[in-house]
Amino acid sequence: MTSSAKRRLAALSEQLVNPIADQGKFEDIPVLKRIAPASNGPRVKDKVVIVTGTNSPLGIGRASAHQFAQNGARAVYICDFNDSNLVTHKRELASLYPDVEVHTRQFDASDEAAVKAVVDDAVQRYGRLDIFFANAGIIGQPKIFSEITAEQFLNTLKTNVVSVHLAAKYGAQAMMLTSAEKKYPSGSIVATASVAGLRSNAGSSDYSASKSGVISLAQTLSYQLSGTGIRVNAICPGVIETGMTAVMYEAARAKGTEKKIGQLNPLRRGAHADEVARVALFLGSDESSYVNGQAWAVDGGLSAGHPFVPGKLG
């Protein structure tokens, strides 16, 4: 076999090289073929994980780091541009999950050299990367499009879209590495988009455009990584109580209108970060092995229809 053929073979996912074989029979029917470990055990056991956007005490990033650590990750990198809470998060994770190695990193998720550096560190320490949750993002400009400058628009795209591109660019390279411990390339890249990337009226023009870009990246990259076993998906949260939406929640509580938040979705409430984190855990785990290139809405059903106010259809 030529060296180029060997490289092509080495780049193929295990399912393409060694399709799942028959696993015996129960009486006269075949046993169900199983791809992932049982759901009632550690769902990301021994995996190496990078999560960006983890500083906020209320955030999806912090909640996701807890889910990955609780579910058996070997190492979790918690990263953010603002590192004011990262050391506290690390102490908390260490107290709850002492077997998990937690690393803090302060950097801009749209800084190419910094993203490459954190991925290189994971590879040097562990010889692998399995999950990259590109969760970093900003809310953009809370004003009408005609008042947003080109520089402001580009800054939102840089933080929200370029960061995902870089996570995939360097994360996928690391996920392609094989070893005695990891014989085939595989991995999961998860990016935080938004319902604003699916439908209008959920954010400013720069924010909405950036989140549409995240969804398009997930779809495009999933095809460009064909055959590697590396999956790329986007999560599209609706109204979630996070550091980004804290001002809205605090204002509503001050006015006594908190219960109106999320009233246009069928569940008629906002969400908690943990509810999104559990979707990130699923998409990062092998349980979602056939979910690829998707924009997964976690919005209480908001994007399933056209919101309306009951009794005011006319």
KEKE-3310 file (N, C-alpha, C; in steps of 0.2 Angstrom, whole numbers, plus 5000, padded with zeros to 4 digits):
npx = (5004:5003:5010:5002:4990:4989:4988:4976:4968:4970:4964:4951:4935:4931:4920:4919:4931:4930:4916:4901:4900:4890:4882:4879:4865:4849:4839:4831:4833:4843:4855:4853:4863:4875:4882:4887:4892:4882:4869:4867:4879:4896:4896:4905:4917:4934:4937:4944:4942:4938:4931:4925:4920:4917:4917:4906:4896:4882:4882:4881:4892:4899:4890:4890:4904:4903:4894:4902:4912:4906:4902:4913:4924:4941:4949:4946:4946:4943:4939:4940:4939:4937:4943:4939:4931:4936:4946:4939:4929:4936:4941:4929:4924:4935:4932:4921:4923:4935:4943:4945:4955:4957:4959:4963:4961:4965:4960:4956:4944:4943:4956:4968:4981:4980:4970:4975:4986:4979:4974:4985:4991:4983:4985:4998:4998:4989:4988:4977:4962:4945:4932:4926:4919:4913:4909:4910:4904:4896:4884:4882:4876:4864:4854:4846:4849:4853:4860:4872:4889:4901:4913:4908:4899:4908:4916:4907:4905:4918:4920:4909:4908:4921:4928:4922:4925:4939:4940:4935:4945:4957:4954:4948:4960:4967:4958:4960:4971:4979:4982:4989:4980:4969:4963:4957:4952:4941:4928:4919:4913:4905:4895:4889:4875:4860:4843:4841:4848:4840:4827:4820:4819:4824:4835:4848:4854:4867:4870:4861:4865:4878:4875:4868:4878:4886:4878:4878:4892:4893:4885:4892:4906:4903:4902:4914:4922:4920:4919:4928:4924:4922:4911:4901:4890:4877:4871:4855:4850:4836:4828:4838:4843:4857:4874:4874:4861:4857:4854:4842:4834:4836:4830:4817:4813:4814:4803:4793:4789:4795:4789:4784:4794:4799:4786:4781:4785:4780:4782:4781:4791:4807:4824:4836:4853:4858:4850:4853:4866:4865:4861:4872:4881:4876:4877:4891:4895:4897:4884:4877:4881:4876:4872:4874:4880:4869:4857:4852:4839:4836:4824:4812:4802:4800:4805:4797:4785:4775:4775:4762:4750:4739:4722:4723:4723:4717)
npy = (4994:5011:5026:5037:5031:5024:5035:5040:5030:5030:5042:5039:5036:5024:5017:5017:5010:4998:4992:4990:4975:4959:4956:4944:4934:4934:4922:4918:4930:4944:4952:4969:4981:4991:5007:5016:5018:5013:5024:5026:5027:5035:5047:5053:5047:5047:5057:5071:5088:5104:5120:5135:5152:5152:5159:5166:5165:5161:5155:5145:5139:5137:5128:5118:5113:5107:5097:5089:5086:5079:5068:5060:5065:5065:5076:5094:5109:5125:5140:5158:5175:5184:5181:5182:5173:5161:5153:5151:5143:5132:5127:5123:5113:5104:5101:5094:5084:5076:5067:5072:5082:5099:5113:5130:5144:5159:5169:5177:5170:5172:5174:5168:5162:5160:5150:5140:5137:5132:5121:5114:5112:5103:5092:5089:5086:5076:5069:5069:5076:5077:5083:5099:5113:5126:5139:5153:5170:5186:5198:5207:5222:5232:5239:5247:5242:5252:5260:5254:5253:5249:5243:5239:5229:5220:5217:5209:5198:5193:5189:5180:5171:5169:5164:5151:5145:5145:5136:5124:5123:5121:5112:5101:5096:5091:5081:5072:5065:5050:5036:5023:5022:5029:5024:5027:5042:5054:5064:5078:5093:5107:5121:5136:5143:5152:5154:5166:5165:5157:5162:5178:5193:5190:5195:5208:5215:5212:5202:5192:5189:5184:5173:5165:5163:5154:5143:5140:5137:5125:5116:5117:5113:5100:5093:5095:5088:5075:5058:5057:5054:5065:5076:5090:5102:5113:5122:5130:5141:5147:5159:5161:5161:5169:5176:5185:5188:5193:5207:5209:5200:5204:5217:5213:5206:5217:5224:5215:5207:5195:5183:5184:5182:5173:5170:5168:5156:5138:5132:5142:5149:5155:5147:5137:5137:5124:5116:5118:5114:5101:5096:5100:5091:5079:5080:5081:5068:5050:5045:5053:5049:5049:5061:5076:5091:5099:5111:5113:5117:5124:5129:5129:5127:5139:5142:5133:5138:5152:5165:5171:5181:5175:5177:5188:5187:5193)
npz = (5000:4996:5003:5002:5001:5013:5021:5018:5022:5036:5039:5039:5047:5060:5058:5044:5041:5048:5048:5059:5065:5065:5081:5087:5092:5099:5104:5090:5083:5077:5088:5094:5086:5094:5096:5105:5122:5137:5142:5155:5161:5162:5150:5142:5144:5148:5138:5130:5132:5126:5131:5126:5132:5146:5157:5163:5178:5176:5164:5149:5145:5157:5163:5154:5155:5168:5165:5156:5164:5175:5168:5166:5158:5154:5154:5155:5147:5152:5146:5142:5137:5147:5162:5176:5184:5182:5189:5201:5196:5192:5204:5210:5201:5203:5216:5215:5205:5207:5199:5187:5176:5176:5167:5165:5154:5147:5134:5118:5109:5095:5092:5082:5085:5098:5099:5092:5101:5113:5109:5104:5117:5123:5115:5117:5130:5131:5120:5111:5106:5109:5110:5105:5111:5105:5111:5114:5113:5109:5112:5102:5094:5102:5094:5080:5063:5054:5062:5066:5064:5052:5057:5070:5066:5060:5071:5079:5070:5070:5083:5085:5074:5067:5078:5079:5067:5069:5080:5074:5063:5070:5080:5073:5066:5077:5081:5071:5074:5078:5089:5099:5109:5104:5090:5078:5069:5076:5083:5090:5086:5093:5091:5097:5092:5088:5090:5084:5073:5065:5063:5061:5071:5084:5088:5086:5069:5066:5076:5073:5060:5062:5069:5060:5052:5060:5060:5046:5045:5052:5045:5032:5036:5041:5029:5023:5031:5028:5030:5040:5053:5061:5068:5066:5074:5077:5091:5095:5105:5114:5123:5136:5153:5156:5157:5147:5145:5157:5161:5155:5162:5175:5175:5172:5183:5193:5189:5191:5181:5177:5174:5161:5153:5139:5136:5123:5118:5117:5129:5138:5146:5151:5149:5158:5160:5161:5154:5141:5141:5143:5131:5124:5129:5125:5111:5110:5114:5110:5109:5100:5088:5074:5072:5063:5056:5059:5065:5080:5089:5105:5112:5118:5110:5102:5089:5082:5076:5072:5082:5092:5101:5112:5108:5100:5086:5076)
capx = (5000:5007:5010:4996:4984:4989:4986:4968:4964:4971:4959:4944:4932:4931:4914:4921:4936:4928:4909:4899:4898:4884:4884:4876:4858:4844:4835:4832:4834:4849:4855:4854:4870:4876:4888:4889:4891:4876:4867:4867:4886:4899:4894:4911:4922:4941:4938:4948:4936:4939:4925:4926:4915:4915:4918:4900:4893:4876:4882:4880:4899:4901:4886:4893:4910:4900:4891:4907:4916:4902:4901:4919:4929:4948:4952:4942:4949:4938:4942:4936:4942:4937:4945:4938:4929:4939:4949:4934:4925:4941:4940:4922:4925:4940:4929:4915:4925:4942:4947:4945:4960:4954:4964:4960:4965:4962:4961:4951:4942:4944:4963:4971:4987:4978:4966:4980:4990:4976:4973:4992:4992:4979:4988:5005:4997:4985:4989:4971:4956:4938:4926:4928:4913:4914:4903:4911:4900:4894:4877:4881:4874:4857:4851:4843:4854:4856:4865:4878:4895:4904:4917:4904:4896:4913:4918:4902:4906:4924:4919:4904:4909:4928:4930:4920:4930:4946:4939:4935:4951:4963:4951:4948:4967:4969:4954:4962:4977:4978:4987:4987:4974:4964:4965:4954:4950:4934:4927:4913:4914:4899:4895:4883:4872:4855:4836:4841:4851:4835:4822:4821:4816:4827:4842:4850:4855:4874:4870:4857:4869:4883:4872:4866:4885:4888:4874:4881:4898:4892:4883:4898:4911:4902:4903:4921:4925:4917:4922:4933:4921:4922:4905:4900:4883:4876:4865:4852:4846:4831:4829:4841:4846:4865:4877:4872:4854:4856:4851:4835:4831:4836:4825:4810:4812:4813:4796:4788:4787:4799:4785:4783:4800:4798:4779:4779:4786:4775:4783:4780:4796:4814:4827:4842:4859:4859:4845:4857:4872:4864:4861:4880:4884:4873:4881:4898:4896:4896:4877:4874:4886:4874:4869:4879:4878:4862:4856:4848:4835:4834:4821:4805:4797:4799:4806:4793:4779:4774:4773:4757:4748:4732:4716:4724:4724:4714)
capy = (5000:5017:5030:5041:5027:5023:5041:5041:5025:5032:5047:5037:5034:5017:5014:5015:5005:4992:4992:4987:4968:4956:4955:4938:4933:4933:4916:4918:4937:4947:4957:4976:4984:4996:5011:5020:5015:5014:5031:5027:5027:5041:5048:5056:5044:5048:5061:5077:5093:5111:5124:5142:5156:5148:5163:5168:5161:5159:5153:5139:5136:5134:5122:5112:5110:5103:5091:5085:5083:5074:5062:5056:5067:5065:5083:5099:5116:5130:5146:5164:5181:5187:5176:5184:5168:5154:5150:5149:5137:5126:5124:5120:5107:5100:5098:5089:5079:5076:5063:5076:5087:5105:5118:5137:5147:5166:5171:5179:5164:5174:5175:5161:5159:5157:5144:5134:5135:5128:5114:5111:5110:5097:5086:5088:5083:5070:5065:5068:5080:5073:5088:5106:5116:5133:5143:5160:5174:5192:5199:5212:5229:5232:5244:5246:5241:5259:5264:5250:5254:5243:5241:5236:5223:5215:5214:5204:5193:5191:5185:5175:5167:5167:5159:5144:5143:5143:5130:5119:5122:5117:5106:5095:5093:5087:5075:5067:5061:5043:5033:5016:5023:5031:5020:5030:5049:5055:5070:5082:5100:5109:5128:5139:5148:5155:5155:5172:5162:5153:5166:5185:5196:5187:5199:5213:5212:5209:5196:5187:5187:5180:5166:5162:5161:5148:5137:5138:5134:5118:5112:5116:5109:5093:5090:5095:5083:5069:5051:5057:5053:5071:5079:5097:5103:5120:5123:5136:5142:5153:5164:5157:5166:5168:5182:5189:5191:5195:5213:5208:5196:5209:5222:5210:5205:5223:5227:5210:5204:5189:5177:5185:5180:5166:5168:5166:5149:5134:5130:5149:5151:5155:5141:5138:5135:5117:5113:5119:5110:5093:5095:5100:5084:5074:5081:5079:5061:5046:5044:5057:5048:5050:5068:5079:5096:5101:5117:5110:5122:5122:5136:5129:5127:5145:5142:5128:5141:5159:5167:5175:5183:5172:5181:5194:5184:5197)
capz = (5000:4995:5009:5002:5002:5020:5025:5017:5026:5042:5040:5039:5054:5062:5055:5037:5040:5051:5049:5065:5064:5069:5088:5090:5092:5105:5101:5082:5080:5079:5094:5091:5085:5098:5094:5110:5129:5140:5144:5162:5163:5160:5143:5138:5148:5145:5132:5131:5130:5126:5130:5127:5134:5152:5163:5167:5183:5174:5157:5146:5145:5164:5164:5150:5158:5173:5162:5153:5170:5178:5164:5165:5154:5157:5155:5153:5147:5153:5142:5141:5136:5154:5167:5183:5188:5179:5195:5205:5192:5192:5211:5211:5197:5206:5222:5213:5201:5208:5194:5180:5176:5174:5165:5164:5149:5146:5128:5114:5105:5088:5091:5079:5088:5105:5099:5091:5107:5118:5106:5105:5124:5124:5111:5120:5137:5131:5113:5108:5107:5107:5110:5106:5112:5103:5115:5115:5109:5111:5110:5097:5095:5103:5090:5073:5058:5051:5067:5067:5060:5049:5062:5075:5063:5059:5077:5081:5066:5072:5089:5085:5068:5066:5083:5077:5061:5072:5084:5069:5060:5074:5083:5068:5065:5083:5082:5066:5076:5080:5093:5102:5113:5099:5084:5072:5070:5078:5087:5090:5086:5094:5091:5100:5087:5092:5086:5080:5066:5062:5062:5062:5077:5090:5089:5081:5063:5067:5080:5069:5054:5065:5071:5054:5049:5064:5057:5039:5046:5055:5039:5027:5038:5041:5023:5022:5035:5026:5031:5046:5060:5065:5067:5068:5075:5081:5096:5094:5111:5113:5129:5142:5158:5156:5159:5141:5146:5164:5161:5154:5168:5181:5174:5172:5191:5196:5187:5192:5175:5175:5171:5154:5148:5136:5135:5116:5116:5120:5136:5141:5151:5148:5150:5162:5156:5162:5149:5135:5143:5142:5123:5122:5132:5120:5104:5111:5116:5105:5108:5094:5082:5068:5071:5060:5051:5061:5069:5085:5093:5112:5113:5121:5104:5099:5082:5078:5073:5071:5089:5092:5107:5112:5108:5096:5080:5071)
cpx = (5004:5006:5004:4990:4983:4986:4978:4965:4965:4966:4952:4941:4932:4925:4915:4926:4934:4920:4907:4897:4892:4887:4880:4868:4855:4839:4836:4832:4840:4849:4856:4861:4870:4883:4891:4888:4884:4875:4867:4874:4889:4899:4900:4917:4929:4942:4941:4943:4939:4932:4927:4920:4912:4915:4911:4897:4886:4876:4882:4887:4901:4897:4888:4899:4908:4898:4897:4911:4912:4901:4908:4924:4936:4951:4947:4945:4943:4941:4937:4941:4942:4938:4943:4935:4932:4942:4944:4930:4930:4941:4934:4922:4929:4936:4924:4918:4932:4946:4948:4950:4957:4959:4960:4964:4961:4964:4955:4950:4943:4952:4966:4976:4985:4974:4970:4984:4986:4975:4980:4993:4989:4982:4994:5004:4994:4985:4982:4967:4950:4932:4929:4921:4914:4908:4904:4907:4898:4887:4876:4879:4867:4854:4849:4849:4857:4860:4871:4883:4897:4909:4914:4902:4902:4916:4913:4904:4913:4923:4915:4905:4916:4930:4928:4924:4937:4945:4939:4942:4956:4960:4950:4955:4969:4965:4956:4968:4975:4984:4985:4981:4968:4966:4962:4952:4943:4934:4921:4915:4907:4899:4889:4881:4866:4848:4837:4844:4846:4829:4823:4818:4818:4833:4843:4853:4862:4874:4867:4861:4875:4881:4870:4873:4887:4884:4877:4888:4897:4890:4889:4903:4910:4903:4911:4925:4923:4921:4927:4930:4920:4915:4905:4893:4883:4870:4862:4848:4841:4833:4832:4844:4853:4867:4875:4865:4852:4853:4844:4831:4830:4831:4818:4808:4811:4806:4791:4786:4791:4795:4783:4789:4799:4791:4777:4781:4781:4776:4782:4784:4803:4817:4833:4847:4860:4855:4849:4863:4871:4863:4868:4883:4882:4877:4888:4900:4895:4888:4874:4879:4883:4870:4875:4877:4871:4862:4850:4845:4834:4831:4814:4800:4796:4799:4801:4787:4780:4772:4767:4754:4741:4727:4717:4726:4722:4718)
cpy = (5006:5021:5035:5037:5025:5029:5042:5036:5027:5038:5045:5035:5027:5014:5013:5010:4998:4993:4988:4980:4965:4955:4949:4938:4932:4928:4917:4925:4940:4952:4964:4978:4990:5000:5014:5016:5017:5021:5032:5027:5034:5042:5050:5053:5045:5053:5068:5083:5100:5115:5131:5146:5153:5152:5165:5163:5158:5156:5146:5135:5133:5128:5116:5109:5106:5096:5086:5082:5078:5067:5059:5058:5066:5072:5088:5106:5121:5137:5152:5170:5185:5181:5177:5178:5161:5150:5147:5143:5131:5123:5121:5113:5102:5097:5093:5083:5078:5072:5067:5082:5093:5110:5125:5140:5154:5168:5173:5173:5166:5175:5168:5158:5156:5151:5138:5132:5131:5121:5110:5108:5103:5091:5084:5084:5076:5066:5065:5075:5077:5078:5095:5110:5124:5137:5150:5164:5181:5193:5204:5219:5230:5238:5243:5246:5247:5262:5260:5251:5248:5239:5237:5229:5218:5213:5209:5198:5189:5186:5179:5169:5164:5163:5152:5141:5141:5137:5124:5118:5119:5111:5100:5092:5089:5081:5070:5063:5055:5041:5026:5016:5025:5029:5024:5037:5049:5061:5073:5089:5103:5117:5131:5145:5151:5154:5161:5170:5158:5157:5173:5187:5193:5190:5204:5210:5209:5203:5191:5184:5182:5173:5162:5159:5155:5142:5135:5135:5126:5114:5111:5112:5102:5089:5090:5090:5076:5063:5051:5055:5059:5075:5086:5099:5110:5119:5130:5138:5148:5158:5160:5163:5164:5175:5187:5192:5193:5202:5213:5205:5201:5214:5219:5209:5212:5226:5221:5207:5198:5184:5178:5183:5173:5165:5166:5159:5144:5132:5136:5150:5151:5148:5143:5135:5128:5114:5113:5114:5103:5092:5095:5093:5079:5074:5080:5072:5057:5044:5048:5055:5048:5057:5072:5085:5099:5107:5114:5115:5119:5129:5135:5128:5133:5145:5137:5131:5148:5161:5172:5176:5180:5178:5187:5191:5189:5203)
cpz = (5000:5002:5008:5003:5010:5024:5024:5021:5033:5044:5040:5046:5054:5058:5048:5036:5043:5053:5055:5062:5068:5076:5091:5089:5099:5102:5094:5079:5082:5085:5091:5091:5090:5096:5100:5117:5131:5142:5151:5165:5161:5152:5139:5142:5144:5140:5135:5128:5131:5126:5131:5129:5141:5158:5167:5172:5181:5167:5155:5146:5152:5165:5160:5153:5164:5170:5159:5159:5174:5175:5162:5160:5158:5158:5152:5153:5147:5151:5142:5140:5143:5158:5174:5187:5186:5185:5199:5202:5193:5199:5212:5207:5200:5213:5221:5209:5201:5203:5188:5181:5172:5172:5163:5159:5147:5139:5124:5109:5097:5087:5088:5083:5095:5105:5097:5097:5112:5115:5106:5112:5125:5121:5114:5127:5136:5125:5109:5110:5105:5106:5110:5106:5111:5105:5115:5111:5112:5109:5104:5099:5096:5100:5083:5068:5055:5056:5069:5062:5057:5053:5068:5072:5062:5066:5080:5077:5068:5078:5089:5079:5067:5072:5082:5072:5064:5076:5079:5066:5064:5078:5079:5067:5071:5083:5077:5069:5079:5085:5095:5106:5109:5092:5078:5074:5072:5082:5086:5091:5087:5094:5094:5095:5091:5087:5082:5073:5062:5059:5064:5069:5084:5092:5084:5074:5063:5070:5076:5063:5056:5066:5065:5051:5053:5061:5050:5040:5048:5049:5034:5030:5039:5035:5021:5026:5034:5027:5037:5052:5064:5063:5069:5068:5078:5085:5095:5100:5110:5119:5135:5147:5159:5157:5153:5142:5153:5165:5160:5160:5174:5181:5174:5180:5194:5194:5189:5186:5172:5172:5164:5150:5146:5135:5128:5114:5119:5127:5141:5147:5147:5151:5155:5158:5156:5156:5143:5136:5141:5135:5121:5124:5127:5113:5105:5112:5110:5104:5102:5088:5075:5067:5069:5055:5053:5065:5074:5090:5100:5114:5115:5116:5100:5091:5078:5075:5073:5078:5088:5100:5107:5112:5104:5089:5074:5069)
residu = (MET:THR:SER:SER:ALA:LYS:ARG:ARG:LEU:ALA:ALA:LEU:SER:GLU:GLN:LEU:VAL:ASN:PRO:ILE:ALA:ASP:GLN:GLY:LYS:PHE:GLU:ASP:ILE:PRO:VAL:LEU:LYS:ARG:ILE:ALA:PRO:ALA:SER:ASN:GLY:PRO:ARG:VAL:LYS:ASP:LYS:VAL:VAL:ILE:VAL:THR:GLY:THR:ASN:SER:PRO:LEU:GLY:ILE:GLY:ARG:ALA:SER:ALA:HIS:GLN:PHE:ALA:GLN:ASN:GLY:ALA:ARG:ALA:VAL:TYR:ILE:CYS:ASP:PHE:ASN:ASP:SER:ASN:LEU:VAL:THR:HIS:LYS:ARG:GLU:LEU:ALA:SER:LEU:TYR:PRO:ASP:VAL:GLU:VAL:HIS:THR:ARG:GLN:PHE:ASP:ALA:SER:ASP:GLU:ALA:ALA:VAL:LYS:ALA:VAL:VAL:ASP:ASP:ALA:VAL:GLN:ARG:TYR:GLY:ARG:LEU:ASP:ILE:PHE:PHE:ALA:ASN:ALA:GLY:ILE:ILE:GLY:GLN:PRO:LYS:ILE:PHE:SER:GLU:ILE:THR:ALA:GLU:GLN:PHE:LEU:ASN:THR:LEU:LYS:THR:ASN:VAL:VAL:SER:VAL:HIS:LEU:ALA:ALA:LYS:TYR:GLY:ALA:GLN:ALA:MET:MET:LEU:THR:SER:ALA:GLU:LYS:LYS:TYR:PRO:SER:GLY:SER:ILE:VAL:ALA:THR:ALA:SER:VAL:ALA:GLY:LEU:ARG:SER:ASN:ALA:GLY:SER:SER:ASP:TYR:SER:ALA:SER:LYS:SER:GLY:VAL:ILE:SER:LEU:ALA:GLN:THR:LEU:SER:TYR:GLN:LEU:SER:GLY:THR:GLY:ILE:ARG:VAL:ASN:ALA:ILE:CYS:PRO:GLY:VAL:ILE:GLU:THR:GLY:MET:THR:ALA:VAL:MET:TYR:GLU:ALA:ALA:ARG:ALA:LYS:GLY:THR:GLU:LYS:LYS:ILE:GLY:GLN:LEU:ASN:PRO:LEU:ARG:ARG:GLY:ALA:HIS:ALA:ASP:GLU:VAL:ALA:ARG:VAL:ALA:LEU:PHE:LEU:GLY:SER:ASP:GLU:SER:SER:TYR:VAL:ASN:GLY:GLN:ALA:TRP:ALA:VAL:ASP:GLY:GLY:LEU:SER:ALA:GLY:HIS:PRO:PHE:VAL:PRO:GLY:LYS:LEU:GLY)
# end
